[in-house]
């Protein structure tokens, strides 16, 4: 699948979860992988105080969550966001 098609399909998949993003490629630049970016977008949607720049700079998604939401179960939230990101990517590829 062409990157632009994937980006559009992924943007649509994210929108179904309530995550709005205007330029996925630009938004995901600071992240090492697309999966990390999509997971971070889900975290940012659930916890608006967790900025994407903070999440991309953290050594792990869990560490980023812990820094911005100390009361949250960071490991569980990171697992959940990663699982949702994988589902979004799978849905966008089909």
Residue pairs with C-beta under 8 A, 6 or more apart in sequence:
1 9
1 93
3 25
6 92
6 93
7 24
7 25
9 91
9 92
9 93
10 24
10 34
10 38
10 88
10 89
10 92
11 21
11 24
12 92
13 88
13 89
13 91
13 92
14 20
14 21
14 24
14 38
14 41
14 88
17 42
17 45
17 84
17 88
18 45
19 41
19 42
19 44
19 45
21 27
21 41
24 37
27 37
27 41
27 52
28 34
28 37
28 38
30 52
30 53
30 56
30 57
31 37
31 40
31 56
34 89
35 82
35 85
35 86
35 89
36 56
36 61
36 85
37 56
37 85
38 84
38 85
38 88
38 89
39 61
39 78
39 81
39 82
39 84
39 85
40 52
40 55
40 56
40 61
40 64
40 81
41 52
41 85
42 80
42 81
42 84
42 85
43 50
43 55
43 61
43 64
43 65
43 77
43 78
43 81
44 50
44 51
44 52
44 55
46 77
46 81
47 65
47 68
47 69
47 72
47 77
49 68
49 69
50 64
50 65
50 68
50 69
51 68
54 64
54 67
54 68
55 61
55 64
55 65
55 68
56 64
57 64
58 64
58 67
60 78
61 78
61 81
61 82
62 74
62 75
62 77
62 78
63 74
65 72
65 74
65 77
65 78
66 72
66 74
69 77
